[in-house]
Amino acid sequence: MDYQPFRNIFAPNAVVYDGDDEDFNGNNDNGDNYFANNAFGVNNNAATDATSVWVFGYGSLCWYPGFQYSKCVTGYIRGYVRRFWQGNTTHRGTPEKPGRVATLVEDKEGITWGCAYKVTGDSALEYLKQRECTLGGYVTIDTKFFPRVAVENSDICGEAFPVLVYIATDKNAHWLGENSISSIAQQIVDSSGPSGHNVEYVLKLANFMKEEISEAYDEHLFCLEKSVRDILDERKIPLRSVMGAAPQRIRRDSHEEIQRPTTFEFTSRVPETRLRCLNI
Ligand SMILES: N[C@@H](CCC(=O)N[C@@H](CS)C(=O)NCC(=O)O)C(=O)O
């Protein structure tokens, strides 16, 4: 499916960090650093609070952040694709039977949808350092996040802003790498760990994508989800035995609820409508 990312309709002139003349650490040809300057697309008091950063989630963080945050915005990053190529022995597997969790793999044309959380202070980052890095083998990178919808006069008003991302590269001890969807699905159905069954991890991520970002299509994730469900059916494993508790409710995209002030002048312009079916 040829996916076209959403264009930001409210900030057509937003300064776009085009990615051509900067590398991932944000340095461009004349020595400016994207991440040192104000984040594009988020107004000053939101993006440049001294102690706040945005963290991009694309795996379990989408449905189980586990830390305090003040905002959650759905959107995507460019230059990466999501792949279940990272092994895990501390959350969704054991040292004897590692599970598989999501990571990102570089792909110049790639887009990965997820959500960005605004966190303030150190506790969230300390928690993520333990959960992702110490227990999971992830490291952090900086990249830019494109909100699905930017809203004029809100704190999510431009095309992109900097995010911190936790990514497992092929250099870490738990890396498993590429394998067929059916083999990965088999391993997932056979794995569980202290945080729950590996199936729960895949299905709750797939549910997040379908419920929150239905316009996006992640072939790797959805083919894996189907393969996992087929195996569960073949083996007559009831979903309730692997799905754990219902995920916490996450309030997302509150900036989209900002309504334009309707003035009398505005409403008086609303054209007459006829309810043809009632002929009134
Ligand atoms: N960094 C990715 C993946 C994070 C992830 O799934 N990490 C795993 C393994 S370290 C984890 O935290 N799992 C917790 C769980 O499975 O409940 C994200 O942004 O969501």
The ligand as an ORCA input file, in Angstrom:
! r2SCAN-3c Opt
* xyz 0 1
  N      11.024      1.431     22.351
  C       9.861      0.803     21.758
  C       9.723     -0.614     22.246
  C       9.658     -0.618     23.694
  C       9.392     -1.971     24.179
  O       8.455     -2.589     23.731
  N      10.252     -2.407     25.074
  C       9.923     -3.663     25.641
  C      11.103     -4.516     25.841
  S      12.426     -3.751     26.608
  C       9.123     -3.350     26.898
  O       9.305     -2.328     27.507
  N       8.228     -4.180     27.199
  C       7.348     -3.949     28.322
  C       6.225     -4.924     28.114
  O       6.415     -5.756     27.227
  O       5.190     -4.806     28.787
  C       8.646      1.649     22.043
  O       8.828      2.843     21.897
  O       7.546      1.194     22.358
*
